[in-house]
Amino acid sequence: MSYETEYRTLYQDYIGLVITHTGPNRFLMGISAPNAIEGEISFARGALITFNASSSVSFTANISLSTSPVEYHLWPQMPQNPYVSVIKPIVLGNGTFVLTAPVTDDKVATVVPAGATIWYNGTGSALRLSGAGSVVIYGSLIYPQRLILKGSNAPSSWSTLQAKFDALDEFIQDGQGIFNTSEVQEIQTSIRVPLLLELIGGRIADGTYSGNPSLFTADFNELSKYATPTTTQQILSDYYNSQKVQPAPPYAPLTDVVYNPFFLNAVVPFLVAVFSFLLGRRYGRRNQLD
């Protein structure tokens, strides 16, 4: 199952959580699910998908390729050098920045780092760029129920597991004003914790954390917000057990030496030749004495 299919499926499944709440029409994607998806994968940086309504009965998906950074799909008029602005670039901090109205810019480059997300709840484009105005996105740009743009095209950023996280984030964001604090916590506990356990378990199994302990710390801190102490303690135990390195033997086992291809193909024939030569000389000298 692809990222976009998993995203749509999970988002619509979450709608069942608001049947007893007022205002379910806020969840537009669940009530009239888009049946047309378009996307772009940039060889330079990033990828995006858009969700659109279509008159087509069947579901359609069209993905194109590009050699320009993904933000040029939305703002093709930007300068080829996005840092050409006469003012020092604005670099956002990590976290989510919610916009309810578009931002107009004709002078400066805005940089969205990997840990930042711009969440735009308005209509049209989040940024009205002209002149030297530009944006460089390493993080994410979200137009709820319309567009998901990420500055990364790494498989992990567009995996089906990540689609579940992204669908949950949008569901909770759309539910503002519908869910109270305790209900949000309940949703996080029942849905996000299993996703985090799947993520962390996979990274422990494939050794992702071995060279990046700070990544485990970040994932563990996220899990600790919602999981029980018993669950977090088990994850800590699994992690530390995975980091234990078995000491290498002081010498290689004899079988590793004997069955080594170099030993079989080069050393053995050489030794046979040497022994044959020595034996030949020995028996030749004995024949001369006899």
N, C-alpha and C positions, 0 to 999 in steps of 0.2 A: 504494500500500500504506500502511495506517495505522500509527501508532506502535505500537499494541499487537500488531498482526499481525507487524510487522517484529521487534519485541522477542522474541516467542515463537519466531519462525522462527530468528533468529540464536542465541538461547540454546540451542535444540535442536541446531543445527548444531555448536555448540562442543562438544557432548557427545562428538563423535567424537574429540576430543583426549584423552579420558581412557579410551579403550577398553583401553589397555595398562596402566592404573594400577589400584590397588586402591581399593576404596571408591566405586564409581560411583553407589551408591544415595544418596550425598549430593546428587546432582543430580536432585532430585525432579521439577522441571518438565520435564526432558528425558525422564524415564521415564514419567510419567503427566501429559502436558501438559493443562493446564486448557482446557476447551472453553466456558467461560462467563466473560465479562468484563463488569464493571460499572464505570461511571465517572461522574464529576461535574465539570462545568466551572463555576467560580464567576465571575460577572460582577464581583465585588468583588476577588478575588485568588486565584489558584491553580487547580489541577485535580488529579484523582487517578484512578487506575484500580486495580481489584482483580481478581485472578485466582482463579477458583473452579472446583472440579470440579462437573460437572453430569451428571444421568442422561440428558440429551438427547444424541442421536446427532450432531446437527449443531452447528456452532459458533454461539454467540449472543453478542451485544454490546449492552448497553443503556447509553446515556449520558444523564444528566439535567443540568439547568441549575439554578443556585442564585444567589441574590443575597447570600448570606452568605459570608465568607471560608471557604476550603475546609476549614480545620481543624474547623469546626463540624459537618462531616459525621461526623467521628469522635467529637467531644466536644460534642454539642448543648447540654449542661448548663452550658457555660462562661458566665461573665458576658458580657453584651453588650459591656461595655468590658473587654477582657482585661487592662488595666493597673490594675484596681481594687484589686489586692493591696496589703496594708499594708507589704510589704517591697519594696525596690528590685528591679526586674526583673533576671533573670539573662540576660545576653547571651552566647551561646556564641561561641567563636572560629571561624575558618575551619578546614576539615578534616572528617574523618569521625570520628564518635563512636559506638563500637560498644557496644551494651547487650545484656547476656545475661539481664537480669531487669528487670521493670517498675519504674518510679520513681513513688512516691506523692507527691502534692503537693496541698496544700489552702490554700496561703498566697501563692504567688509566681507571677509570669508569667515563663515561659521564652521567650526570643526566639531563633529559629534564623535567623541571617542568610543572605544569598544564597550565601555561600561555604561554608556548613556543611551537613553531612548527618548525620542520626541513623540509624544502622543497627541495627535491633533484631532479634536472633536468638532471642528468647523466644517464648512463646505469648501469645495474647490481645493486649491493648493495651500499647504501650510506656510510656504515661503513665497513671496512675490519678489522675484529676483530680477534685477536689471543692471545695466552698467557693469561695474566691477563687483557687484554682489554675487556671492557664490556660497556653496555649502559642500563640505567634504564629510562623508558619512562612513565611519568605521563601526558605529553602533547600529541603532535601528531607528526607523521612521515608521510609525503606525498610523494609518487612517482607519479607525475601527470599521470593520465589516466592508472595507474597500480595498486596502492596500497594506502589504507587509514588505518593507524594504530593509535589507540587512547589508552592512558593509562587508560581510564575509560570505563567501560561497563554499566554505568548508563543509564536507558532508555532515559533520556533527551539528552545524547550524541549521541544516535543513533535513534532519532525520525525522522519522515518524515519532520518536520520543520527544524531540524538541517541539514538534507540532502540538503534542499534548500540553506541554508547558505553555506554549504561546496561546493556544485556545483557552486554557484556563485563565491566563492573565487577561485576555480580552473579555472573557465572561465576567470576571470579577470587576473589571473596569466599567463594563456596561451596566453592572448591577448596582452601581453607586446610586443611593437614593431608594433602592429596593431592599437591599440587605442591611441589617444592622451589624454592629461590630462582632457580636457573638456568632451570628450566622456566617459571617465571612471567615471567622476562625474555624468554625465547623467544616466549612467547605475546604479550607486549606488543609485541615487535618485529614479529612476523608479522601481527598483527591491528590493534593500536592505531595503528601508524605509518601504514598506508594510510588509516585513518579520519581521522587528524590532517592528512594531506596533502590529503584531500578537503575537510576543514573549512577549512583555511588557504587553499587554492586558491580556494574559493568566496568567502571573505571578501576576498581580494585582488581578485578579479574584480568583485565588486559594490560595492567601495569602502568596505566596513565599517570597515577599518582607518584610512581617511583622517582621520576625526575622532576616532579612539580608538587612538592608538599603544600605549597600555598594554595593550590587549587583544591586539595582535600579540605584544608581549613575553611575555605570559602563555602564549599558544598556542605560541610558539617555544620557550620554556623547557620546556614539556611535551614537545614534539617532540624536543628535544635530549637528553632522558633515554634515548631508545630508538633514535633514528635515527643513521645513519652521518654522519660529517663532510661527505661529499660531498652527501648529501641536505639537510642543514641549510644548507650553503653555497648550494645552488641556491635554496632557499626565501628566504634573505636577498637574493639577487640579484633574484628575482622581486618581492619586497616593495619594495626600494628603487627598482627600475625603475617600479613602479606609482605611486610617490610623486612622480616627476618631473612637474612641471607645465609644459606648453608655454606660453611667454610669449604673451600676447595681442598682436595687431598694434596699432600706435599709432593706427590708424584702421580703420574698418569697410570691407570691400571694397565697391567700387561696386555690385556686383550685389546685396549685402545691402540697400543703400539703395534701389536702383531697384525691387526686388521686395518691399520692405516694404509690408504692407497699408495702413498709415497714409499712406505716401508715395503709393501708387496711388489711394487712395480720397479723400484730403483735399488733399494738397499739389498733385498734378497738376491736378485741376480748378481749384484756386485760381490756379495759374500760367497755365493756359489762359485763364481769365477776365481776368487782368491783361494778358496779351499781346494778347488780343482788344481790350480797351479801349484800350490804347496804339496798336495798329495802326489802330483805328477813328478815334482822334483825329488820328493822323498823316495818314491818307488823307483824312479830312474836311477838315483844314486845307489840304491840297494842292488839293482841289477848289475851296475858296473862293478860293485865289490864282489858280487857272486862270480 
